[in-house]
């Protein structure tokens, strides 16, 4: 045991304990407030858009006058919350008077970092293309929902369906763990599709290309979070760099999540190099193809070092569920790269000035 690295750290950074609220909050009131908030934002944005048409006849401007500022959004949010609570002030419907215990976890920090850094990098690619700042801001919101929901549903349907089909109420218990990267990719693609419908000038594949860079780096952070959580464990091994995860057992195992993290970083480097080589304007589909092949080929190979996940995955004989799900993405990546007119892309690079 002394010959191996021993990981016995806690997945929790620090514990804030239970937070007692100054007054009970109505749960139905919160749901009403959410509906009122989005309805109010939609109504006021449209109203601002109609008023701005006459202004643009008199003054040409590139400003997006339909966007609400932070003060307006806060006002709508506070007003919606107050109305929602007042509607149920005399009701016996469910309420909450405390939150917690609240624990800040390393995995949550890594997940948050992946989104924050991803937002910065993704925003830069939109800036290089001269897109208005509202586009990456909107896409960021879409991607949060798509990533989390897609990853959760991917785990539910592909890895533990037998359990959740009889425990439907636990599907949205995100804090219990259970996120699948393949489902996250599907969720991301769905979010990108919805975004491209809202902003047709940023097409689906063009937008997907620019999301590959932040998501490759984000995947690296998430796998480091898996290490802190002692999850996605590798198979037992006697290699000198094996890790003993004390919270699970005393067996030396492959640190598969760290292998994956490193390979995601390599893919990130290749994507950035390709993006810069083509002067911030790579041929459409190239980055998505590299991402699909790099990420999911890595995943396919590394599955041989991982323990099978409990449930349906254990019943498979030749390939794991992760490998089966990776094959279509690898084939899509090959197809995307085959569609790129590389000769024209290289010629365009020679004739295009740097767009930094």
N, C-alpha and C positions, 0 to 999 in steps of 0.2 A: 504493500500500500504506500510505503514511503517513496517508492520510485516514481509515482505518478502525481500529477497535479491534483490537489483535492479542492473541490469547490463546495463550500458549506455556507456561503453567504446567503443572506435573506433577500428575497425578491422585493422587500419593502424598504424604501429609502428612509422614511420616517412616518410615524403614525400621529395624526392630529386628534384622534379620539372622536367622541361624539359631539356634534355641533347642535346645541339647543336653539331652536328658533324663538324669536320674541313673541310670536303668535302662530296659531295653527293655520296651515295653508291648505286650502281646498284643492284636492287633486282634479276633480272635474273643472274647477275654475282655471287651473293651469292649462287644461286642454282647450277650454274656450279662449283663453288669452292667446294661445299659439295661433288659433284660427283667426282671431281678430287682428293679431299682429301682421300676419302675411296678407290678410285682406286689406288692411289699412295701407301697407306698403304698396300693394298693387294698385289700389285706387288712387293714392296720392301721386304715384309715379306716372300713371296715365294722365291724371289731371295736369301735372306739370308739363307732360309732353304735348298736350293740346294747347296749353297756354304759350308754349315756346314756339309753336308754328308761326304765329303772327310776328313774334320777335325776330325770327330768322328771316322774315320777308324784309325787315328793315335793317337788319344787321347780320352779316355773315360771320359765323363763328363755328369753331370746331368743338366747343365745350359741349359736354353732354348735360343739357339742362334738365333731363328727366331723372337724373340721379339725386337721391335724397342725401343730405349731409348727416354726419354722425349725431348732431343734436336732435334732428328730426326723428331719426331712427330710435334714439333713446326715449324721446317723448312718446312715440307710438308704443314702444315696448312697455313703458311704465303705465301708460293709460290703459293698454290692453290687460295688463296684470290686475290693475285696480278694478276694472269692470268685471273681469272674470271672478275675482274674489267677492265683490259685492253681490253678484248674482246668486252666490251660494252661501252667503253669510249666515242665513238662518236654516240651512239645509243640514241634514244628518248624513250627507254623503261623505265618503272617505276623506280624511285629512291627515296631514303629517305635521308633527310638532318638533321633530328632530331629524337630523341627517347624520348618518354615519353608523359605525365608526369609519372615519375618513383616513385612508392610508394612501400615501403617494408611492407608487411602485416604479422600479427601474424600467419595466416594460412600457408603462404609460409614458415615461419621459422619452424613451427611444421612439415611441410611436408619434409623440408630439413633435419631436425634433425632425422626424421624417417629413411631416407635413409643413413645418415652418421653413425648413431649408428647401423643401420641394417647391413651396410657394415662391420663394425668392428666385430659385433657378428657373422655374417655369415662367415667372414674370419677366425675367431677362430675355428669354427666347421670344416672347411676345413683343417686348420692347425693341428687339433687334429687327423684327418684321414691321415695326411702325404701327402696331395695333393699339387701340385705346386701352387705358388701364382698367376700364370696367370689365373687359373680357377676361383677363386672368383672375380678377376678383370673383366674378361669377363662376368661372370654371372651378375655382378652389372650393366653393361651397358644394357644387355638384360632385366633385371628386371625394370630398369627405363622406358624403352620404353613400356614394357608389362603392367606395372602398370598404367601409365598415359593414354595410349591409351585404355586399357581395361576398366578402370574406366569411361572414357569419353563415349565410345561407349555403355557401360552398361546403363548410364543415358539416352543417346539419344534413344536407342531402347526400353528400358523397362519403362521409366518414362515420356518421353516427345516426343514420336515419331511423334505425329500429328503436333507438332510445327516444328520440324527439317526437316520433309519431304517436307515442303514448304519453308524452310529456310536453304537449304543445305550448304550455304556459312558460316553459323554460327556453324557448327559442331565442328570446331577446334578453336572456341573462348573460350579457356580454362579459360581466365581471367574473363569471365562472370559467372563462377561457374557451377556446375553440374557434379559431379563425383559419381559413384555408386560403393559401396564396392564389390557387387557381380560380377560386371564387372571387377573390379580390380583383383579378385581372378582368374577369367578365363584368364585374360591377364598374370598374374603371371605364371599360369600353362602352358600357351602357351610358355612363355619365358623359363621356365624350360625344357620343351620338346625340344625346339630348342637348348638349351645349352647341353642337354644330347645327342643329335645327334652329336654335335661337339666334345664332350668329353664322349665317350661311357663308359669309366671306372667309371664315376660318373653317375650312372643310374638315370632315371627320378624320381622314388619314393625316392631313397636315397637323391637326391638333394632337392626334395620337403620337406622331413623331416627337413632338416637343414635350410630351409627358413621359417619354421613355427615360430621359436623363434624370429627372428628379425621382422617378419611381425605382430605378435601379439603385440609386443611393439610399432611398428610403428603405428598400428591402434589406440593405446592409445593416441599417440601424435596428430594424425590427428583429433580425436574427440575433443581434447582440442582446436585445431584450429577452429573446428566448433563452439565451445562455443564463442570464440572471434568474430566470424563472425555472431553470433546470428542466426544460421541456424540449421536445423534438430530439430525444436522446438517440445517440448512436448505438450500434451493436457492441457487444463485449469484444475487447481486443487487447493485445499485449504490446502494441506499439508504444514507443517511449513517450510519445506526446499524449497518451490517453488521459482522460479526466475521470475522476471519481466524483459523482454527484451525490453527496452525502444525504441530501434530502430525499433521494430516491432509493439508493442501495449502496453497497460498497464495492461494486464491480467497476473495473476500469473500462471506459467506453470511448468510442470515437466522438470527438466534439463536433458532430455533424453540422450543428447550427453555425459554428465558427467557420467550417469549410465553406458553407453556403454563403456566409457573410463576405468572406474573402473573394469568392468568385463573382458575387454581385458587384463588388468594388472594381474588379477587373472589367466587367461588362460596362460599368459606369465610365471607366477610363476610355474604353474603346468608343463608346457613344460620344463622349465629349471630343475626342480626337477627330472623329468623323465629322461632327458638327463644325468644328473649327476649320478642318481641312477644306470643307466646302464653303468657307467664309460665312458661316451662320445661316446658310441657305442650302441644306443638303437636299438631294432629290427626294421627292415625296415617296414615302414607303421604305426608304433605306434604314432609317433609325428604328422603325417599328420591326422590320425584318431582323436586324441585328439583335434587338432586344428579345424578340420571341425565341430566336435560336439560342442566344447566349444564356438567357435566364433559364429556359426550360430544358435545354440540353444539360446544363449544370445540375438542375434539379433531378433529371432522369438518372444521371450517373451517380449522384450522391445518395439516391434512394437505396443503393446497395450497402451503404454504411449505416443506415438508419434502422431502428426498431420499427416493426409494423405497428400501426396505431390500433388500439382495441376496437373491436366491432367488425364491420364488414371487411375492412382492409386485411384482417388476419385470415380470412377465408380464401383469399386469392393465392394462387400457386406460383405462377411464373413471374408476373409483374405486380408491383404494388399499385394501389389506387393512384398515388402520386405520379408514377410512371405512365400509367394509362392516360391520365388527364394531360400529361405533358406532351404526348405524341402529336395531338392535333395542333397545338400551339407551335411546335417545331416545324410541322409541315406548312402552316400558315406563314411562318417566318421565311422559309425557303421560297414559297410562292411569291411573297412580297419582294424579296431580293431579285427574283427572276424577272419581275415586271419592270424593274428599273432600267432605263436606257443609260447605261454607265458611260458609253461613248459620248453621248450628249451631255451628261452630267459633268464629265471632266472638261469638255470643251467650254461649257458654261462657266466653270470655275476659273478657267484661264482668262475669260473675258469680263468677269465680274469683279468690281473693286470690293475690298474688304468692307463688311457691314458691321462694324464693332460699336 
